[in-house]
Amino acid sequence: MVKQGSQRRPVPDGDTEQRILDAAHAVFVRTGTAGARMQEIAKEAGVNSALLHYYFRSKARLSEAVFIRAAQQLLPAVIGVLASDLPLEKKVARVVEVEIDNLSAAPFLPGYILSELTHHPERVRLLVGSATGKRPEDVGGDVLGGIRRQIEAAVRAGKMRPIAPEQLVVNLLALCVFPFAARPLLMAMLSLDERGFARFMMRRRSELPAFFLAALRP
């Protein structure tokens, strides 16, 4: 029996916790951690502020949970492709498809990730570790080692000019991510609305692999 004047502690509920995390993800990615307010997250989740704090205790803990979720949304598929046994040409095409498809569904994600890493550089290890279970340097070694061998084989066969594997990977990811990171600027300069930007990115999805591979040929 509960004594008069006492308060029942809420019973943990996975659905409520997920709803809060979904709302926090939307708010943090849209406004950044600094601009997000717990009251706004509670309103979007349809809960009161007390319940929000019961599940996540603080804005810092909620921010970290959202960051881990964003990392898991952004990195594993791309790292999996780059570290795979696919031929290099197919890797390029598949990375473009995965990056543009994922970011088209979450266009604010690159800006959010870049902003968080700028203000919290220590989160690099959290970003990579939560997405892959490995240290950043180990992931880099796994990915770059395989691509280096593929580049060397293609150079020997006269199919590709020499390029450092890290330059290849950074160039490829930058060409995919930049339009989303600079989305408001591009929309203004190119006179694009939401649908126009989506069409622009779908055209880029189809044309970018050939453009990128042509730049690597001798």
C-alpha positions as CSV (number, residue, x, y, z in Angstrom):
1,M,0.0,0.0,0.0
2,V,1.3,3.4,-0.9
3,K,1.3,6.0,1.9
4,Q,-0.6,9.2,1.4
5,G,1.6,11.9,0.1
6,S,4.1,9.4,-1.4
7,Q,4.8,9.1,-5.1
8,R,4.9,6.0,-7.1
9,R,8.0,5.6,-9.2
10,P,7.1,4.9,-12.8
11,V,7.6,1.4,-14.0
12,P,10.2,1.2,-16.7
13,D,8.6,0.8,-20.1
14,G,10.6,0.0,-23.2
15,D,8.0,1.7,-25.5
16,T,8.2,4.9,-23.5
17,E,12.0,4.9,-23.5
18,Q,12.1,4.3,-27.2
19,R,9.6,7.1,-27.8
20,I,11.8,9.4,-25.8
21,L,14.9,8.3,-27.7
22,D,13.1,8.8,-31.1
23,A,12.0,12.3,-30.1
24,A,15.5,13.2,-28.8
25,H,17.1,11.9,-31.9
26,A,14.8,14.1,-34.0
27,V,15.4,17.2,-31.9
28,F,19.2,16.8,-31.4
29,V,19.8,16.1,-35.1
30,R,17.6,19.0,-36.2
31,T,18.9,21.6,-33.7
32,G,22.2,20.2,-32.4
33,T,22.9,19.4,-28.8
34,A,23.5,23.0,-27.8
35,G,20.2,24.2,-29.2
36,A,18.1,21.3,-28.0
37,R,15.9,21.7,-24.9
38,M,14.6,18.9,-22.7
39,Q,11.2,20.5,-22.6
40,E,11.0,20.3,-26.4
41,I,12.1,16.7,-26.4
42,A,9.4,15.9,-23.7
43,K,6.8,17.6,-25.8
44,E,7.7,15.8,-29.0
45,A,7.8,12.4,-27.1
46,G,4.4,13.2,-25.5
47,V,5.7,12.8,-21.9
48,N,6.3,15.1,-19.0
49,S,9.8,16.4,-18.1
50,A,9.9,14.3,-14.9
51,L,9.5,11.1,-16.9
52,L,12.1,12.2,-19.4
53,H,14.6,12.7,-16.5
54,Y,13.6,9.4,-15.0
55,Y,14.7,7.5,-18.1
56,F,17.8,9.5,-19.0
57,R,18.7,11.5,-15.9
58,S,20.3,14.4,-17.8
59,K,20.6,16.1,-21.1
60,A,24.2,14.8,-21.3
61,R,23.2,11.2,-21.0
62,L,20.4,11.6,-23.5
63,S,22.8,13.4,-25.9
64,E,25.2,10.5,-25.7
65,A,22.5,7.9,-26.4
66,V,21.4,9.9,-29.5
67,F,25.0,10.2,-30.7
68,I,25.5,6.4,-30.4
69,R,22.3,5.8,-32.3
70,A,23.4,8.2,-35.0
71,A,26.7,6.5,-35.3
72,Q,25.1,3.2,-35.8
73,Q,22.9,4.6,-38.4
74,L,25.7,6.3,-40.4
75,L,28.8,4.1,-40.3
76,P,28.4,0.3,-40.2
77,A,27.0,-0.2,-43.7
78,V,29.7,1.9,-45.3
79,I,32.5,0.4,-43.3
80,G,31.2,-3.0,-44.2
81,V,31.3,-2.2,-47.9
82,L,34.8,-0.7,-47.8
83,A,36.2,-3.7,-45.8
84,S,34.4,-6.3,-48.0
85,D,35.9,-8.5,-50.8
86,L,33.9,-6.7,-53.5
87,P,36.0,-5.4,-56.5
88,L,37.0,-1.8,-56.1
89,E,34.6,-0.5,-58.8
90,K,31.7,-2.2,-57.1
91,K,32.8,-0.9,-53.7
92,V,32.7,2.7,-55.1
93,A,29.2,2.2,-56.6
94,R,27.9,0.5,-53.4
95,V,29.2,3.2,-51.1
96,V,27.6,5.9,-53.2
97,E,24.2,4.0,-53.0
98,V,24.4,3.3,-49.3
99,E,25.5,6.8,-48.3
100,I,23.0,8.7,-50.5
101,D,20.1,6.4,-49.6
102,N,20.8,6.6,-45.9
103,L,21.4,10.3,-45.8
104,S,18.4,11.0,-48.0
105,A,16.3,9.4,-45.2
106,A,18.2,11.5,-42.6
107,P,19.5,14.6,-44.3
108,F,20.4,16.5,-41.1
109,L,22.6,13.6,-39.9
110,P,26.0,14.7,-41.4
111,G,25.6,18.3,-40.0
112,Y,24.8,16.9,-36.6
113,I,27.7,14.4,-36.5
114,L,30.2,17.0,-37.7
115,S,29.0,19.5,-35.2
116,E,29.2,17.1,-32.3
117,L,32.7,16.0,-33.2
118,T,33.8,19.6,-33.5
119,H,32.5,20.4,-30.0
120,H,33.3,17.0,-28.5
121,P,36.3,15.6,-30.3
122,E,36.6,12.9,-27.7
123,R,33.5,11.3,-29.2
124,V,35.4,10.0,-32.2
125,R,36.1,6.8,-30.3
126,L,32.5,6.6,-29.2
127,L,31.4,7.2,-32.8
128,V,33.5,4.4,-34.2
129,G,33.3,2.0,-31.3
130,S,29.6,2.1,-31.0
131,A,29.2,1.5,-34.7
132,T,31.8,-1.2,-35.1
133,G,33.0,-2.5,-31.7
134,K,36.6,-1.5,-32.7
135,R,39.0,1.3,-32.2
136,P,39.2,3.9,-35.0
137,E,42.8,3.0,-35.8
138,D,41.8,-0.7,-36.2
139,V,38.9,0.1,-38.4
140,G,41.1,2.3,-40.6
141,G,43.7,-0.4,-40.8
142,D,41.1,-3.0,-41.9
143,V,39.6,-0.8,-44.5
144,L,42.7,0.8,-45.9
145,G,44.7,-2.4,-46.1
146,G,42.3,-4.1,-48.4
147,I,41.8,-1.0,-50.6
148,R,45.6,-0.5,-50.8
149,R,46.0,-4.0,-52.2
150,Q,43.2,-3.5,-54.7
151,I,44.7,-0.2,-55.9
152,E,48.2,-1.7,-56.3
153,A,46.7,-4.6,-58.4
154,A,44.8,-2.1,-60.6
155,V,47.9,0.1,-61.0
156,R,50.0,-2.9,-62.1
157,A,47.3,-3.9,-64.6
158,G,47.4,-0.3,-66.0
159,K,43.7,0.3,-65.0
160,M,44.3,3.0,-62.4
161,R,46.7,5.7,-61.6
162,P,48.4,5.5,-58.2
163,I,46.5,7.1,-55.3
164,A,46.9,6.7,-51.5
165,P,44.0,4.5,-50.2
166,E,43.1,7.1,-47.5
167,Q,42.8,9.8,-50.2
168,L,40.5,7.5,-52.2
169,V,38.2,6.8,-49.3
170,V,38.1,10.4,-48.1
171,N,37.4,11.7,-51.6
172,L,34.6,9.2,-52.1
173,L,32.9,9.9,-48.8
174,A,33.3,13.6,-49.2
175,L,31.5,13.6,-52.5
176,C,28.6,11.7,-51.0
177,V,28.3,13.6,-47.7
178,F,29.1,17.2,-48.7
179,P,25.7,17.9,-50.5
180,F,23.9,16.9,-47.3
181,A,26.2,18.8,-45.0
182,A,25.8,21.9,-47.2
183,R,22.1,21.2,-48.0
184,P,20.7,24.7,-47.1
185,L,23.4,26.4,-49.0
186,L,22.9,24.2,-52.1
187,M,19.2,24.5,-52.0
188,A,19.4,28.3,-51.9
189,M,22.1,28.6,-54.6
190,L,20.5,26.1,-57.0
191,S,16.9,27.2,-56.3
192,L,15.9,23.8,-55.1
193,D,12.9,22.9,-52.9
194,E,12.8,19.6,-50.9
195,R,11.6,17.6,-53.9
196,G,14.2,19.3,-56.2
197,F,17.0,18.5,-53.8
198,A,15.8,14.8,-53.7
199,R,15.9,14.7,-57.5
200,F,19.3,16.3,-57.5
201,M,20.7,13.6,-55.1
202,M,19.1,10.8,-57.1
203,R,20.8,12.0,-60.2
204,R,24.0,12.3,-58.3
205,R,23.5,8.7,-57.0
206,S,23.4,7.4,-60.6
207,E,26.2,9.6,-62.0
208,L,28.8,9.8,-59.2
209,P,30.3,6.3,-59.5
210,A,31.2,6.8,-63.1
211,F,32.6,10.3,-62.5
212,F,34.7,9.1,-59.6
213,L,36.1,6.0,-61.3
214,A,36.9,8.1,-64.4
215,A,39.1,10.4,-62.3
216,L,41.1,7.3,-61.2
217,R,41.9,6.0,-64.6
218,P,45.4,6.6,-66.0
